[in-house]
Amino acid sequence: NGFKASLQAALERARRNASHVGLMFIDLDHFKRINDTLGHDVGDSLLRNLSQRLTEQVRAYDTVSRIGGDEFTIILGDLEAPEDTAAVARKILHSLRVPLCLNGDLRVIVTASIGIATFPECGDDIDTLMRAADVAMYQAKRDGRNLYAFYLPEMGARDRSLLQMEQALRAAVEEG
């Protein structure tokens, strides 16, 4: 798909230029509540407006994609340092404080949780970076929402140990 092709191209450029790539996973906080309360038309309008707002916060050659219901990704290519992604994340969260005007007169404020993974620090292939950004996004939600979190290797280790424990508990239940 277009998102993965863009990410692959950004990774190849970064390898050539010895630069960094930032991958953000952005999940709207409590979007389901907005959708259920105000209806799907308003929800769709909100997502279109939000997509525009996100695009305004990044450079022309960065890639904003919607990859699911209320999840967006942003690929930030050719960064000098991994920390540069934090400035963009702060800019995005700040921009969301301004209400989105939907269907004429409805004003809605949304917050988002942003997970950040960087190349080459968090991995050097698409799948590893996507998993890392996803794990970081869930960490941002756990930490209280409306904020961003960088992927840290121990997050993956914790998730693996939780998965192993879950598998062991299932096996134990099966075996009585």
Secondary structure, DSSP 8 states (H G I E B T S, - for coil): -HHHHHHHHHHHHHHHHT-EEEEEEEEETTHHHHHHHH-HHHHHHHHHHHHHHHHHTS-TTSEEEEEETTEEEEEEEEESSTTHHHHHHHHHHHHTTS-EEETTTEEE---EEEEEEEETTT-SSHHHHHHHHHHHHHHHHHTTSSSEEE--HHHHHHHHHHHHHHHHHHHHHHT-
